[in-house]
Amino acid sequence: MKAIARRLLRLEARFGAMATATRTAGVPSGAEVIAQNLADLGIVREPNETLAETTARAMGLTIPELRCELRRLAGC
């Protein structure tokens, strides 16, 4: 676990400024883009719903089915 924490600190030191610049430039995150695309299709996130749950609902899948489909597409 300590190795992961050290790696995260190194990554934040290296790429932190880039992430901050992107946020301040108003560039939406990937999650925001996906949520907006789903909203454009009329599928709005519920207040206590994760993006994965919204995506699964849009696809007519359960969360385990979505996980399985993503693994299949990834070749796992």
Stockholm file with secondary structure:
# STOCKHOLM 1.0

chainA/1-76         MKAIARRLLRLEARFGAMATATRTAGVPSGAEVIAQNLADLGIVREPNETLAETTARAMGLTIPELRCELRRLAGC
#=GR chainA/1-76 SS CHHHHHHHHHHHHHHHHHHHHHHHTTCCCHHHHHHHHHHHTTCCCCTTCCHHHHHHHHHTCCHHHHHHHHHHHHTC
#=GC SS_cons        CHHHHHHHHHHHHHHHHHHHHHHHTTCCCHHHHHHHHHHHTTCCCCTTCCHHHHHHHHHTCCHHHHHHHHHHHHTC
//
